[in-house]
Amino acid sequence: MAEKAEGEVLRFAGVTLDLGRGSLRNAAGAEVPIAPKPFDLLRTLAREAGRTVTKDALLDAVWPGVNVTEDSLFQAVRDARRAIGDEDGRVLRSVPRRGYMLDAVVNAAPSAPPVAEPLTPPEDRPSLVVLPFANMSGDAEQDYFADGMVEEITAALGRIRWFFVIARNSAFTYKGRAVDVREVGRELGVRYVLEGSVRKAGGRVRIACHLAEAETGRQLWSERFDAALDDIFELQDRVTEAVAGALEPSLRAAEIRRATAKPTGSLAAYDLYLRALPHHYAMTRADNDAALDLLRRAVEADANFALAKGLAAMCHIARSSRQWLKPGDVAPGLTLAYEALASAGDDPATLRLAGHAISYFGRDFEAGLAATGRAVAINPNSAQAATSAGWVRNHACEPAGAIPLFRRALRLSPRDPEIGMMHAGEALAHLMLGDLPAAVRCAEEGVHQIEIPGVAACLRTLIVAHWRLGHEAEAREAVQALLRIAPGIRVGRMPDIWRDRGFRDAYWADLRVAGLPD
């Protein structure tokens, strides 16, 4: 097939395929979400526009070195047609018993040079951190409510593209601390800091907020909001809109309303979901059990609560990765993930949770890539969406696309308690690419984090990378470090989550030979 430079843009049928940036834009110039494989399919067919490309040739071009069935090709064709608005197949045509053809005139032009991702929040957008709100209720049991309010406000602001919002997990490293907003601004690289308090009593909620300029510490805006407890979603909207208005008066009200979609209409279900969050983040077996019980009750209260189902599916991933699974745990996790995806709509939090679990448990890599890719496109400020998208790329053995996602997550949430999983994901991607020194470097960065899940994942990569480099003593030392924090871990109980079975077999074999029990 004729080759063209990767720095080109290809225009056809009213869309633009930017090969350098890996993006698809419609006639209005807006970016269209598209998963990696449908993108690669369009690129291959656009390079051969007007000619039939056989199914075998497409399988080789889109899935090089990987054995997949024609079902994967059919799904990529469907997704590609949907992305370019060609559901009836008039542009991306099927050629019976032969293959496919892009029946369109393709115009090629040089692409603008890609712009490197900044290492700090961009100067052209207001950058903000929402610090944990103080619980003024006099009841420590109500901390979850204050934390949940902050999480919802952070997520809503993050979906407004005019903002750069530091991720929730980095913000929560300041919980319970008396902080100087100028210090916070320097540590996180933000222009603005939002602080507040929540008082919940007698069926009513009061939220007090104040916004400060990080560089000077000067208070720019303050407001107090009161509402009945059954108006909690409206209260979140009001706070979000007020903050957005204070930072960027030109924001359209419609954009703000779109950013504050509600996860459920049931206050009881939502309260149970909020109670589950701290247990999920605690990452112990007892807390995992508690989170699942609360999420089960949330779904019983609202059978259509997709976000609760997605978080429950992620809890099942935690059980699998830590080898806590009981017989029958996998099927419920996968069922929850598919149910969450079916009703996720455009909620990025649900999309990323469901896509991650579908890839992990169901080996449905294309669905996982599509869901997590949409989550990142809808909420580019979500470190969690970027992390899940990176891990799904790793599961699908597409490490080159995973690395920038993990780096973006690290930039968005530089003090994240789950930062070990970001380092672990990047380390594993380098291992897949054969860059063993980079794998060691990233894994060692993650080993210094305090969260056991991230440390365990980093140590597994560290073992294999050192072994392949011939550093047998370092590999065996990493094995002992892993067994100290996870004494029951066994190679034979590791989940089969990799598309490339050759990578999986070599990875497991090296863990065994380095000394990890089978």
C-alpha positions as CSV (number, residue, x, y, z in Angstrom):
1,M,0.0,0.0,0.0
2,A,1.2,3.5,-0.7
3,E,2.6,5.2,2.3
4,K,2.2,8.9,3.1
5,A,3.7,11.0,5.9
6,E,2.1,10.7,9.3
7,G,2.1,14.5,9.6
8,E,-0.7,14.9,7.0
9,V,-4.3,15.7,7.2
10,L,-6.7,13.8,4.9
11,R,-10.0,15.5,4.0
12,F,-12.9,13.5,2.5
13,A,-16.7,13.4,2.7
14,G,-16.8,16.5,5.0
15,V,-14.4,15.2,7.6
16,T,-10.7,15.8,8.3
17,L,-8.5,13.0,9.5
18,D,-5.4,14.4,11.2
19,L,-2.7,11.7,11.1
20,G,-0.2,13.7,13.1
21,R,-2.6,14.4,16.0
22,G,-4.6,11.3,15.7
23,S,-7.9,13.2,15.6
24,L,-11.0,13.3,13.5
25,R,-12.9,16.6,12.9
26,N,-16.3,17.2,11.3
27,A,-17.2,19.9,8.8
28,A,-17.6,22.5,11.5
29,G,-14.1,21.8,12.8
30,A,-15.3,20.1,16.0
31,E,-13.4,17.0,17.2
32,V,-15.3,13.8,16.8
33,P,-14.6,11.1,19.4
34,I,-13.2,8.0,17.7
35,A,-11.5,4.9,19.1
36,P,-8.0,4.0,17.9
37,K,-8.9,1.0,15.7
38,P,-11.7,2.7,13.7
39,F,-9.2,5.7,13.3
40,D,-6.5,3.3,12.0
41,L,-9.1,1.7,9.7
42,L,-10.1,5.1,8.2
43,R,-6.4,6.0,7.7
44,T,-5.7,2.8,5.9
45,L,-8.8,3.1,3.6
46,A,-8.2,6.8,3.0
47,R,-4.7,6.1,1.8
48,E,-6.2,3.6,-0.7
49,A,-9.3,5.7,-1.6
50,G,-11.2,4.4,-4.6
51,R,-9.6,0.9,-4.3
52,T,-10.8,-2.2,-2.6
53,V,-8.8,-3.2,0.4
54,T,-9.2,-6.9,1.4
55,K,-10.3,-8.0,4.8
56,D,-7.0,-9.7,5.3
57,A,-5.0,-6.6,4.4
58,L,-7.1,-4.5,6.8
59,L,-6.7,-7.0,9.6
60,D,-2.9,-6.8,9.1
61,A,-2.8,-3.0,8.9
62,V,-5.1,-2.3,11.8
63,W,-4.1,-5.2,14.1
64,P,-0.4,-5.8,13.2
65,G,1.0,-8.9,14.8
66,V,-2.3,-9.7,16.6
67,N,-4.7,-12.5,15.7
68,V,-8.3,-11.1,15.8
69,T,-11.5,-12.3,14.3
70,E,-13.5,-10.6,11.6
71,D,-15.9,-9.5,14.2
72,S,-13.4,-7.0,15.4
73,L,-13.1,-5.6,11.8
74,F,-16.9,-5.4,11.5
75,Q,-17.1,-3.5,14.8
76,A,-14.4,-1.1,13.6
77,V,-16.2,-0.5,10.3
78,R,-19.5,0.3,12.2
79,D,-17.7,2.7,14.6
80,A,-15.8,4.4,11.7
81,R,-19.1,4.8,9.7
82,R,-20.8,6.3,12.8
83,A,-17.9,8.7,13.4
84,I,-18.0,10.1,9.8
85,G,-21.8,10.2,9.6
86,D,-22.0,7.3,7.1
87,E,-24.3,4.8,8.9
88,D,-25.7,3.6,5.5
89,G,-22.3,2.8,4.2
90,R,-22.3,4.9,1.1
91,V,-18.8,6.3,1.7
92,L,-17.1,3.5,3.6
93,R,-18.5,0.8,1.2
94,S,-18.6,-3.0,1.7
95,V,-17.4,-4.9,-1.4
96,P,-19.1,-8.3,-1.1
97,R,-16.7,-11.3,-0.6
98,R,-13.7,-9.0,-1.0
99,G,-13.3,-6.2,1.5
100,Y,-14.0,-2.5,1.9
101,M,-13.5,0.7,-0.1
102,L,-13.5,4.4,0.8
103,D,-15.6,5.8,-2.1
104,A,-14.6,9.4,-1.8
105,V,-12.1,11.9,-3.1
106,V,-9.3,12.4,-0.5
107,N,-7.3,15.6,-0.4
108,A,-4.1,15.6,1.5
109,A,-2.3,18.5,3.1
110,P,0.5,19.0,5.6
111,S,-0.6,19.0,9.3
112,A,0.3,21.8,11.7
113,P,3.1,20.7,14.0
114,P,1.7,19.0,17.1
115,V,1.8,21.2,20.2
116,A,3.5,19.5,23.2
117,E,1.4,19.0,26.3
118,P,2.4,21.7,28.9
119,L,3.8,20.4,32.1
120,T,1.7,22.9,34.1
121,P,-1.8,24.2,33.8
122,P,-2.2,26.1,30.5
123,E,-1.9,29.9,30.7
124,D,-4.8,30.4,28.3
125,R,-7.5,28.9,30.6
126,P,-8.4,29.6,34.2
127,S,-6.9,26.9,36.4
128,L,-8.6,26.0,39.6
129,V,-8.4,23.6,42.5
130,V,-11.5,22.9,44.7
131,L,-10.1,22.1,48.2
132,P,-12.0,19.7,50.5
133,F,-14.9,21.5,52.2
134,A,-15.0,21.7,56.0
135,N,-17.8,19.6,57.6
136,M,-19.4,22.1,60.0
137,S,-22.2,19.7,61.0
138,G,-20.5,18.6,64.3
139,D,-20.8,15.0,63.1
140,A,-17.8,13.2,61.7
141,E,-20.1,10.7,60.0
142,Q,-21.2,13.6,57.7
143,D,-17.7,13.9,56.2
144,Y,-18.8,11.8,53.2
145,F,-21.5,14.3,52.4
146,A,-19.1,17.3,52.3
147,D,-16.6,15.2,50.3
148,G,-19.2,14.1,47.9
149,M,-20.3,17.7,47.3
150,V,-16.7,18.7,46.5
151,E,-16.4,15.7,44.1
152,E,-19.5,16.6,42.2
153,I,-18.6,20.3,41.9
154,T,-15.1,19.4,40.8
155,A,-16.4,17.0,38.2
156,A,-19.0,19.5,36.9
157,L,-16.4,22.3,36.5
158,G,-14.0,19.8,34.9
159,R,-16.5,19.2,32.1
160,I,-16.5,22.9,31.2
161,R,-13.6,23.2,28.7
162,W,-12.8,26.8,29.6
163,F,-11.4,25.5,32.9
164,F,-8.4,23.5,33.9
165,V,-9.4,21.8,37.1
166,I,-7.0,19.9,39.3
167,A,-8.2,16.3,40.0
168,R,-10.1,15.5,43.1
169,N,-7.5,13.1,44.5
170,S,-4.7,15.7,44.4
171,A,-7.0,18.2,46.0
172,F,-7.9,15.8,48.8
173,T,-4.3,15.5,50.0
174,Y,-5.0,18.9,51.7
175,K,-8.0,17.5,53.7
176,G,-7.9,18.3,57.3
177,R,-5.0,20.7,57.0
178,A,-4.8,24.5,57.6
179,V,-3.4,25.7,54.2
180,D,-2.1,28.9,52.8
181,V,-3.7,29.3,49.3
182,R,-0.5,30.8,48.0
183,E,1.4,27.6,48.9
184,V,-1.4,25.5,47.3
185,G,-1.1,27.6,44.2
186,R,2.7,27.1,44.0
187,E,2.4,23.4,44.7
188,L,-0.3,22.7,42.1
189,G,0.4,25.5,39.6
190,V,-3.1,27.0,39.7
191,R,-4.4,30.5,39.5
192,Y,-7.4,30.1,41.8
193,V,-8.3,28.2,44.9
194,L,-11.9,27.5,46.0
195,E,-12.5,26.7,49.7
196,G,-15.7,26.1,51.5
197,S,-17.8,24.5,54.2
198,V,-20.9,22.4,54.4
199,R,-23.4,22.4,57.3
200,K,-26.1,19.7,57.1
201,A,-28.8,19.8,59.8
202,G,-32.6,19.6,60.2
203,G,-33.3,18.7,56.6
204,R,-31.4,21.7,55.2
205,V,-27.9,22.2,53.8
206,R,-25.8,25.4,53.9
207,I,-22.7,25.7,51.7
208,A,-20.3,28.7,52.1
209,C,-17.7,29.2,49.4
210,H,-14.9,31.7,48.8
211,L,-12.6,32.0,45.8
212,A,-9.1,33.3,46.2
213,E,-6.4,34.3,43.8
214,A,-3.5,31.9,44.5
215,E,-0.6,34.3,43.8
216,T,-1.7,37.0,46.2
217,G,-4.1,35.2,48.5
218,R,-6.7,37.9,47.8
219,Q,-10.3,36.9,48.1
220,L,-12.1,37.5,44.8
221,W,-15.6,36.2,45.6
222,S,-17.6,34.6,48.4
223,E,-21.2,33.4,48.6
224,R,-23.5,31.4,50.9
225,F,-26.1,28.9,49.5
226,D,-29.0,27.4,51.4
227,A,-31.4,24.7,50.3
228,A,-33.7,22.0,51.5
229,L,-31.9,18.6,51.5
230,D,-34.2,17.3,48.7
231,D,-32.8,20.2,46.5
232,I,-29.2,19.0,46.7
233,F,-28.7,18.7,43.0
234,E,-30.0,22.2,42.4
235,L,-27.7,23.4,45.1
236,Q,-24.7,21.8,43.4
237,D,-25.7,23.5,40.1
238,R,-26.0,26.9,41.8
239,V,-22.5,26.6,43.4
240,T,-21.0,25.4,40.1
241,E,-22.6,28.2,38.1
242,A,-21.5,30.8,40.6
243,V,-17.9,29.7,40.5
244,A,-17.9,29.5,36.8
245,G,-19.4,32.9,36.5
246,A,-16.8,34.4,38.9
247,L,-13.9,33.0,36.9
248,E,-15.2,33.4,33.4
249,P,-18.2,35.7,33.0
250,S,-18.5,35.0,29.3
251,L,-19.4,31.3,29.9
252,R,-22.7,30.5,28.4
253,A,-25.4,29.3,30.8
254,A,-26.2,26.4,28.4
255,E,-22.7,25.1,28.8
256,I,-22.9,25.2,32.5
257,R,-26.3,23.4,32.5
258,R,-24.9,20.7,30.2
259,A,-21.9,20.2,32.6
260,T,-24.1,19.5,35.6
261,A,-26.1,16.4,34.5
262,K,-27.4,14.4,37.4
263,P,-26.4,10.8,38.0
264,T,-29.7,9.8,39.6
265,G,-33.0,11.3,40.6
266,S,-33.1,9.4,43.9
267,L,-31.6,11.2,46.9
268,A,-31.5,8.0,48.9
269,A,-29.5,6.2,46.1
270,Y,-27.2,9.2,45.8
271,D,-26.5,9.3,49.5
272,L,-25.5,5.6,49.4
273,Y,-23.2,6.3,46.5
274,L,-21.5,9.1,48.4
275,R,-21.1,6.8,51.4
276,A,-19.4,4.2,49.2
277,L,-16.8,6.6,47.8
278,P,-14.5,6.8,50.9
279,H,-14.6,3.0,51.2
280,H,-13.7,2.6,47.6
281,Y,-10.7,4.9,47.9
282,A,-9.5,3.2,51.1
283,M,-8.4,0.2,49.1
284,T,-8.6,-2.5,51.8
285,R,-10.6,-5.7,51.6
286,A,-13.0,-4.7,54.4
287,D,-13.6,-1.3,52.8
288,N,-14.1,-3.0,49.4
289,D,-16.8,-5.2,50.9
290,A,-18.5,-2.2,52.5
291,A,-18.4,-0.2,49.3
292,L,-20.0,-3.0,47.3
293,D,-22.7,-3.4,49.9
294,L,-23.5,0.3,49.8
295,L,-23.5,0.4,46.0
296,R,-25.8,-2.7,45.9
297,R,-28.3,-0.8,48.1
298,A,-27.9,2.3,45.9
299,V,-28.9,0.2,42.8
300,E,-31.8,-1.3,44.7
301,A,-33.0,2.2,45.4
302,D,-32.6,3.3,41.7
303,A,-32.2,0.4,39.2
304,N,-31.1,2.9,36.6
305,F,-28.2,4.5,38.6
306,A,-25.5,3.8,36.0
307,L,-22.7,5.6,38.0
308,A,-23.2,3.3,41.0
309,K,-23.1,0.2,38.8
310,G,-19.9,1.5,37.2
311,L,-18.2,2.1,40.6
312,A,-19.3,-1.4,41.7
313,A,-17.7,-2.9,38.6
314,M,-14.5,-1.0,39.5
315,C,-14.7,-2.5,43.0
316,H,-14.8,-6.0,41.4
317,I,-11.6,-5.0,39.5
318,A,-10.0,-4.2,42.8
319,R,-10.9,-7.6,44.1
320,S,-9.4,-9.3,41.1
321,S,-6.2,-7.3,41.0
322,R,-5.5,-7.9,44.7
323,Q,-6.5,-11.6,44.3
324,W,-9.4,-11.3,46.7
325,L,-11.9,-12.8,44.2
326,K,-14.4,-15.4,45.4
327,P,-15.9,-17.9,43.0
328,G,-18.5,-16.1,40.8
329,D,-17.1,-12.6,41.3
330,V,-16.1,-12.0,37.7
331,A,-19.6,-12.4,36.1
332,P,-21.3,-9.9,38.3
333,G,-18.5,-7.3,37.7
334,L,-18.9,-7.7,33.9
335,T,-22.7,-7.6,34.1
336,L,-22.6,-4.4,36.1
337,A,-20.1,-2.9,33.6
338,Y,-22.3,-3.6,30.6
339,E,-25.4,-2.3,32.4
340,A,-23.6,0.9,33.3
341,L,-22.4,1.4,29.8
342,A,-25.8,0.9,28.3
343,S,-27.2,3.8,30.2
344,A,-24.1,5.9,30.6
345,G,-25.1,8.5,28.1
346,D,-22.4,11.3,28.0
347,D,-21.4,10.9,31.7
348,P,-17.6,10.6,31.6
349,A,-17.3,9.1,35.1
350,T,-19.6,6.2,34.2
351,L,-18.1,5.8,30.7
352,R,-14.6,5.4,32.1
353,L,-15.6,3.0,34.9
354,A,-17.6,0.8,32.5
355,G,-15.1,0.9,29.8
356,H,-12.2,-0.1,32.1
357,A,-14.2,-3.0,33.6
358,I,-15.4,-4.3,30.2
359,S,-11.9,-4.4,28.9
360,Y,-10.6,-6.0,32.2
361,F,-13.2,-8.7,32.7
362,G,-14.6,-9.2,29.3
363,R,-11.6,-8.7,27.1
364,D,-13.9,-6.5,25.0
365,F,-11.1,-4.1,24.1
366,E,-12.8,-2.2,21.3
367,A,-15.8,-1.3,23.6
368,G,-13.4,-0.4,26.4
369,L,-11.3,1.8,24.1
370,A,-14.4,3.5,22.7
371,A,-16.0,4.2,26.2
372,T,-12.8,5.5,27.9
373,G,-11.9,7.5,24.8
374,R,-15.3,9.2,25.0
375,A,-14.8,9.9,28.7
376,V,-11.5,11.7,28.0
377,A,-13.0,13.6,25.1
378,I,-16.0,14.7,27.2
379,N,-14.0,15.6,30.3
380,P,-10.4,16.4,29.3
381,N,-9.7,17.5,32.9
382,S,-10.4,14.1,34.5
383,A,-7.2,12.4,35.6
384,Q,-9.3,9.3,36.4
385,A,-10.6,9.1,32.9
386,A,-7.1,9.5,31.4
387,T,-5.8,6.8,33.8
388,S,-8.5,4.3,32.9
389,A,-8.1,5.1,29.2
390,G,-4.4,4.4,29.6
391,W,-4.9,1.1,31.3
392,V,-7.4,0.0,28.6
393,R,-4.8,0.8,26.0
394,N,-2.4,-1.4,27.9
395,H,-4.9,-4.2,28.1
396,A,-5.3,-3.9,24.3
397,C,-1.5,-3.9,24.0
398,E,-1.4,-0.5,22.4
399,P,1.3,1.0,24.7
400,A,2.3,3.9,22.5
401,G,-1.2,5.4,22.9
402,A,-1.2,4.7,26.7
403,I,1.9,6.7,27.6
404,P,0.6,10.2,26.9
405,L,-2.6,9.4,28.8
406,F,-0.7,8.5,31.9
407,R,1.4,11.5,31.6
408,R,-1.6,13.7,31.2
409,A,-3.2,12.1,34.3
410,L,0.0,12.8,36.3
411,R,-0.1,16.4,35.2
412,L,-3.8,16.8,36.1
413,S,-3.4,15.2,39.5
414,P,0.2,15.7,40.7
415,R,-0.6,14.8,44.3
416,D,-3.0,12.0,43.7
417,P,-3.2,9.2,46.3
418,E,-3.6,6.8,43.3
419,I,-0.5,8.2,41.5
420,G,1.2,4.8,41.8
421,M,-1.3,3.4,39.3
422,M,-0.4,6.1,36.9
423,H,3.3,5.4,37.2
424,A,2.6,1.6,37.0
425,G,0.6,2.1,33.8
426,E,3.4,4.1,32.1
427,A,6.0,1.6,33.3
428,L,4.1,-1.3,31.9
429,A,3.6,0.5,28.6
430,H,7.4,1.1,28.3
431,L,7.9,-2.6,29.1
432,M,5.6,-3.6,26.2
433,L,7.5,-1.3,23.9
434,G,10.8,-2.9,25.0
435,D,12.2,0.3,26.6
436,L,13.4,-1.5,29.7
437,P,15.4,1.4,31.3
438,A,12.2,3.7,31.0
439,A,10.1,0.9,32.5
440,V,12.5,0.6,35.5
441,R,12.6,4.4,35.9
442,C,8.8,4.8,35.9
443,A,8.2,1.7,38.1
444,E,10.7,3.0,40.7
445,E,8.9,6.3,40.8
446,G,5.7,4.5,41.6
447,V,7.3,2.2,44.2
448,H,7.9,5.3,46.4
449,Q,4.2,6.0,46.6
450,I,2.2,4.9,49.6
451,E,-0.7,3.1,47.9
452,I,-0.2,-0.6,47.9
453,P,-2.1,-1.3,44.6
454,G,0.1,1.1,42.7
455,V,3.2,-0.3,44.4
456,A,2.3,-3.9,43.6
457,A,1.7,-3.1,39.9
458,C,5.0,-1.2,39.7
459,L,6.9,-4.0,41.4
460,R,5.6,-6.6,39.0
461,T,6.9,-4.5,36.1
462,L,10.1,-3.8,37.9
463,I,10.7,-7.6,38.4
464,V,10.3,-8.3,34.7
465,A,12.3,-5.3,33.4
466,H,15.2,-6.0,35.7
467,W,15.2,-9.7,34.8
468,R,15.2,-8.9,31.1
469,L,18.1,-6.4,31.6
470,G,20.1,-9.2,33.3
471,H,19.8,-7.6,36.7
472,E,18.9,-10.8,38.6
473,A,19.7,-9.5,42.1
474,E,17.5,-6.5,41.6
475,A,14.7,-8.6,40.1
476,R,14.8,-11.0,43.1
477,E,14.9,-8.1,45.5
478,A,11.7,-6.7,43.9
479,V,10.1,-10.1,44.2
480,Q,10.7,-10.1,48.0
481,A,9.4,-6.5,48.2
482,L,6.2,-7.6,46.4
483,L,5.7,-10.6,48.7
484,R,6.1,-8.4,51.8
485,I,3.1,-6.2,50.8
486,A,1.1,-8.9,49.1
487,P,2.2,-12.2,50.6
488,G,-0.6,-14.2,49.0
489,I,0.1,-13.1,45.4
490,R,0.6,-15.9,42.9
491,V,1.3,-15.8,39.2
492,G,-1.2,-18.6,38.5
493,R,-4.0,-16.4,39.9
494,M,-3.3,-13.3,37.9
495,P,-6.2,-12.2,35.6
496,D,-5.9,-12.8,31.9
497,I,-6.4,-9.2,30.7
498,W,-4.0,-8.9,27.8
499,R,-5.0,-9.0,24.1
500,D,-1.5,-10.2,23.1
501,R,-1.2,-13.7,24.6
502,G,2.4,-13.8,23.6
503,F,3.1,-10.8,25.8
504,R,1.1,-12.4,28.6
505,D,2.9,-15.7,28.5
506,A,6.4,-14.0,28.4
507,Y,5.4,-11.7,31.3
508,W,4.1,-14.5,33.5
509,A,7.1,-16.7,32.6
510,D,9.6,-14.0,33.7
511,L,7.8,-13.4,37.0
512,R,8.0,-17.1,37.7
513,V,11.6,-17.5,36.8
514,A,12.5,-14.5,38.9
515,G,11.0,-16.2,41.9
516,L,7.4,-15.1,42.3
517,P,5.4,-18.2,43.4
518,D,3.0,-19.9,41.0
